């Protein structure tokens, strides 16, 4: 078997040259980082779980007309995606005060926001992914006004859909980040959803107990990271049974309905 050419390695994924022109193989790692990679560790089985959750979410989003880079899952840790020109911005969607918003504005964590808040951050670890304004985005031409409007519009639609999807399994979607990329057809480009959507980039709280089911468990040294990620997969119906580990995540083709599980008690 020919050795694959690695294109890029990030904090959570490795990108390889795909089998056809214009494609990339996205490999999900177990590595975990926080605070712009100042804190590093490993969450056992995270790559497998995130691969399946992201596959599930991107597939569901495509059904409501959101264009994405996802093509198909290849194996437990890899998926085939369209090659895009990544726009150097993170689009952060907030429904509940938490994380840097609470720290920056002194708002108590858990307070419901009056309306959904969209923020933009420059993708630059060396600068700490700073929050940027629409005026700064336009000034430095990180994307066009039309692209920004497309990203904002898609972010609102994605938030509406995911909030309902997670609410149905007793999970509150507190906030999450999105990344977008350009695909080109000659001189014409359009913006599509890229990267991943998983507990790595979402704050997910149990509606009844407030239990954190996301990477905050790693950031805050709470423990139970693998169990939290698996709990999200179970509620989405992606694990076979209560005793399943990451190796027993179901194939999407075999997925039927959702598996509801009792809420965890507060620790």
Buried (B, 14 or more C-beta within 10 A) or exposed (E): EEEEEEEEEBBBBBBBBBEEEEBBBBBBBBBBBBEEEEEEEBBEBBBBBBBBBBBBBBBBBEEEEBBBBBBEBBEBBBBBBBBBEBBBBBBBBBBBBBBBBBEEEEBEBEEEBEEBBBBBBBEEEEEEBEBBEEEEBEEEEBBBEEBBEBBBEBBEBBBEBBBEBBEEBBBBBBBBBBBBBBBEEEEEBEBBBBBBBBBBBBBBBBEBEEBBBBBBBBBEEEEBBBEBBBBBBBBBBBBEEEEBEBEBBBEEEEBEEBBEEEBBEEE
